[in-house]
Amino acid sequence: MAQSHFDALGVWRTEPRWPSTLSSMVADLSTTGFTLMKSALEYVEAFTKLIIRNRPSNAVSPSGFLGCVQALPGEVEPPPPEKAVLYQALFGFHTES
């Protein structure tokens, strides 16, 4: 796990109250849940793009869905609609570029 991903989980180590006690790990459950759900959806999106954009070369009876969107090498995705950009800004969904 990358350090940036771990930092985004909302987990931190507390300072001990007394010298004889150990520190403990604390987590903000809403931040952790949101980060894990966002990561899971990013994986689903990446896997979906892999399925849609690549046609198997040696499949016996390939589905019409596999490779239905053929992208040229280096082709970028179109920008999202204005309303999607607004919602991303309102709810804090910012893409990392």
N, C-alpha and C positions, 0 to 999 in steps of 0.2 A: 504494500500500500504506500502510495506517495505521501510525503509529509503534508502537502497542501490538502489532500483528500482527508487525512486524519485530522488536520486542523479544522476543516469544514464540518466535521461531525459534532462539534460542540462538546468535546470531552477534554477534561483537564485534571491535573493532579493537584490536590489541595495541600495547603501548608499544615503541618501538624500543630495542634494546639499546645501540646506539651512536648518537651524534648524526648521523652521516653516513648511516645506514640509514633506510629508510622503514618505516612500520608496515605490518602485514599484517592481513588479515581471517582470523578463525578461526571455525569452526563446530563445534558439538556435533552430530554426525550423528543421534544418536538423538532429541534434542530437535527438531531440524529436521524429521526424518521424521515424528515424532509430530504436530507442529504442522501440517504440510502435509496429512497424512492426515485429521486432525480437521477442517481447513478444507474439504477435498474432500467429506467426509461431510456437513458442514453444508450445502454447496451442493446435494448430491444430495437431502437431506431437504427443503430449501426448494423445489426444483424438483418433487419428488414431491407436496408439498402443493399446489403450483400446479396440477398436472395433476389431482389427485383432487378438489379443491374447486371447480374452474371448468369449467363445461360450455360448449363452443363454441356460439355462437348461430347461426352460419350454416354449419355443417358439413353436407355432403350425407348422409353416413351415419356419424354419430358412434358411437364405441365406448361400450359400457356402462360401461367403466372411467372414462371422462372425466367428471368431475363427479359421481362416485358418492357422495361425501360432501359434502352441502350444509351449509355453516356460515353461520349468521346473521352479519350485520355486527357486529363487536365481540365475538363469541363467543370465549372463550378455550379452550385445550385443557385437558383434565382433568389433574390431577396424576399423576405416574408412580406405579406401585405401590410399596409399602414396600420390596420386595426390590430394585427398581431404584434407589431412593434409597440403600440400603445399598451397592450395588455402585458407585454414583457416588462415594460418600464413600470407599470402600476404595481405589478405583483413581484417585482424583483428578479425575474428570470432574465438574466443577462448572459449572453453567449460570451465565452472567453475567446478572444482573438489575439 
